[in-house]
Amino acid sequence: MPKYDVIVVGLGPAGAIAAYELSRQGFRVLAIERSALPMQKACGGALSVRAANLIPFDLGDQIEQVIQGVRFTFRGSDPFIVESTEPIAYTTTRDRFDHFMVLKAQKQGAVILDETEVTDWVQEGREVTVRSVLERWRCRYLILADGMSGLLRRIGERGDEVWIGVESEIPLPEPKRAGESLVQIDLGSAPSGFGWLLPKKDHQTVGIAGSERKVRSAGDLYGEFIESQGILKEASGQQVHMYRQVALSHRVPLHEGNALWAGDAAGLIDPFSGEGLYSALLTGLIAAEVISNNILEQKEGLAAYTARILAETAEEFHAARRFARLLHRWPETSYRFVESHKWVAELYFEILQGRARYDHVWPIVRKEWLHFAWRHWLRPTDAGVVPISRNPLVSFWKKGSALLFQNDTIARYLQDRRAH
């Protein structure tokens, strides 16, 4: 029975970066993928700057577009744009990008085995036996990175966010092909979700996603979305992919014996954006570091992996989840809020760039959102409504708003962030 230091199951970004790092350090690594390489994957392929900064090698020609802003719309209309002076993300084509990562691992010495589905694994003493239908291997440590729907995702679906989505690759209309540097985000196009258009070199990834509990027909929502964007002609005949995302509770351990879960298999999906590439790369790198430390120091525990992932993501995801609930519960109010407070989008750009965190900016944005929503909801809509300026609630509001929303603190925070 062949024996390795580490076996990696699944060769998306989490598995590939872990295989790369462990092979680079001289460990014997077997990386197994159930699909034929290069493999197709339903994913927008938006790589935030903070995610790209985790990759320890040059991406070369994998970048299709440099994104420096967002065009916001509400149900296909009333657009406004917020731009950054620096890149906030890059778009890639996932089949090429993932295969590029795999080849990097292979060049470092990892043994790559595709079209092989792992059916089971068993802890036996200080080693792990991994099985497929026809073969068996042994290893000291096992990384399970076989994705959201992986067979080996034993930790179960215990999360409270389940998203369902539809996505397709659609040719770019001719006028948009040159110099497109904006992602389009459409609020209100899906219950507790949104729609998007991500530009690539000669096409765009178009999709919608929303809460599985509230979406009656994802296909119908997708059809309405592409119609609202005026791209029915370009979308005709293009293959459509449906997918499901489950964000797991942080109360679930991310290791068991000498095996650990990474990337989508660990349920580490950004609750606000639905993006998983950053967490995939982060968990893959931390998995490689923890396993390397265990082997070199002759330790056998992976509790450090779960502890480090929770330290990196627990508070961050908790705040991101609160952002998502605020945005998705009142999409029109949130749309108007961002339209009149463009600095909120700029703060999100800083999160994508790795210079801010959800848990740092959430208290500020929440207070400003409540302040805005109060005024927005009480705005008179007809002649029979008393204008807010003459409403008795105003005196109460003016007395308490400065304390409640800490406007001076907000101003100082924004000034400090821009200074850096």
Secondary structure as UniProt FT lines:
FT   STRAND          3..9
FT   HELIX           13..24
FT   TURN            25..26
FT   STRAND          29..32
FT   STRAND          46..48
FT   HELIX           49..52
FT   TURN            53..54
FT   HELIX           60..62
FT   STRAND          65..67
FT   STRAND          69..74
FT   TURN            75..76
FT   STRAND          77..83
FT   STRAND          89..91
FT   HELIX           94..107
FT   TURN            108..109
FT   STRAND          111..113
FT   STRAND          118..124
FT   TURN            125..126
FT   STRAND          127..132
FT   STRAND          136..144
FT   TURN            148..149
FT   TURN            151..152
FT   TURN            154..155
FT   STRAND          161..171
FT   HELIX           174..176
FT   STRAND          182..187
FT   TURN            191..192
FT   STRAND          194..199
FT   STRAND          203..211
FT   TURN            212..214
FT   HELIX           218..228
FT   TURN            229..230
FT   HELIX           232..235
FT   TURN            236..237
FT   STRAND          240..247
FT   TURN            250..251
FT   STRAND          255..256
FT   TURN            257..258
FT   STRAND          259..261
FT   HELIX           263..266
FT   TURN            271..273
FT   HELIX           277..296
FT   TURN            297..298
FT   HELIX           303..329
FT   HELIX           331..340
FT   HELIX           342..352
FT   TURN            353..354
FT   HELIX           358..377
FT   TURN            383..384
FT   HELIX           388..390
FT   HELIX           393..405
FT   HELIX           407..419
//
